[in-house]
Amino acid sequence: MGMETWLFNIRHLRAFVKTVELGTLVSAARAVNLSQSAVTQAIAKLEDQLDVRLFNRQNEGMSPTKAARLICPRVQDILGHIGRRNVTHTQIKAFLALALGGNYAEASGLTGLSAASLHRAIRDLEIVLGQDLTRRKGRGVILTDFGRTQARQFGLAAAELRYMLEDLGALKGLKSGRIAIGAMPLCRARVLPSAIVEYQQKCPDVDISISEGSFIELIEPLRNGELDFLIGALRDPGPGPDLVQSALFEDTPVIVARSGHPLAVGPAPPISIRALSEYPWCVPKAGVPLREKWENLFSDEGLSVPRISVECGSIIANRQILMKTDCLTILSPDQVAVELEAGWLSIVYALPVRLNRIIGLTCREGWRPTESQSNFMIALNAVC
């Protein structure tokens, strides 16, 4: 989330929301404890920043335009995440930069503010909130538990700010924007690249940012608002009430070995699970759904889990290991489609249907996608 998004005075946002809700400048001014002229100026400033008319001035009051009605729910969410009425956008900008940079020098580079200004803004924020946000550790600073909670809330407010600006852009006919995706290993092989190609043929001006990693690595950035959604194997049970999972397709994992492996050129199928257990394996770390499927393959037969030669979730690394050893691995055929077609690797065992896994999306509860994000979901479902 760019620091440049924090240009909007939070008091102005509150004045805007109250004017939409109450319908008159007098009522809005009373609700936000400002003069009527100050509310008028706040709305004028906001309209200037957003380059859009927000209200039609009428004798009976202020009538919100289509643009105002569009962004009002976003602004309400922004203010809800910020919480306290007297927090300023400068304080939030300073604190998020410190949380991201880990020290004042990095935060200064991110914001263009001096270290002294950052210190002052964060100290003022702590006074407003009544609790410490950071504590020193060596030459840097780390967030307190309360600080991490606030950083998450401010990060979610930042995400809603970005969505608000994109909603307005779409209303003006612009096809630009940004989609931040967390990609787990399976979807990176075929599904995600195909969806991106399909989508960008129609929306070439939308920027797509992909963060690669495991579910554990990506879940906090999703919860903090840094990512819009995750694509990968769904969790059972689900990851928590603050997140929502939705299925895209069912994946059928297989057991793969190098061409020329004893199981690939040995006796005619079917190969027994006991025979599979006699070879070393490359498998993902514990906690990954595919690892659980693999363990169940043997435990369901009353067999001990085979020796794990390499514990690794990297397809690139596992592919090289497989091609030079007698190791086996479990993965989706999509992940090694090129290697299978070239004859470098072979499928030696297809798993029972009960071990299939569901691939889908994980997003925040209550997340409202922008038009760009909704269109990407359409492309993604078409590919799946």
Sequence and secondary structure as in RCSB ss.txt:
>XXXX:A:sequence
MGMETWLFNIRHLRAFVKTVELGTLVSAARAVNLSQSAVTQAIAKLEDQLDVRLFNRQNEGMSPTKAARLICPRV
QDILGHIGRRNVTHTQIKAFLALALGGNYAEASGLTGLSAASLHRAIRDLEIVLGQDLTRRKGRGVILTDFGRTQ
ARQFGLAAAELRYMLEDLGALKGLKSGRIAIGAMPLCRARVLPSAIVEYQQKCPDVDISISEGSFIELIEPLRNG
ELDFLIGALRDPGPGPDLVQSALFEDTPVIVARSGHPLAVGPAPPISIRALSEYPWCVPKAGVPLREKWENLFSD
EGLSVPRISVECGSIIANRQILMKTDCLTILSPDQVAVELEAGWLSIVYALPVRLNRIIGLTCREGWRPTESQSN
FMIALNAVC
>XXXX:A:secstr
  GGGTTS HHHHHHHHHHHHH SHHHHHHHHT  HHHHHHHHHHHHHHHTS  EEEETTEEEE HHHHHHHHHH
HHHHHHH STT  HHHHHHHHHHHHHSSHHHHHHHH   HHHHHHHHHHHHHHHTS  EEEETTEEEE HHHHHH
HHHHHHHHHHHHHHHHHHHHHTT   EEEEEEE TGGGTTHHHHHHHHHHHH TTEEEEEEE  HHHHHHHHHTT
S SEEEEE  SS S TTEEEEEEEEE  EEEEETT HHHHSSSS   HHHHTTS EEE  TTSHHHHHHHHHHHT
TT     EEEE   HHHHHHHHHHSS EEEE GGGGHHHHHHTSEEEEEE  GGG EEEEEEEETT    HHHHH
HHHHHHHH 
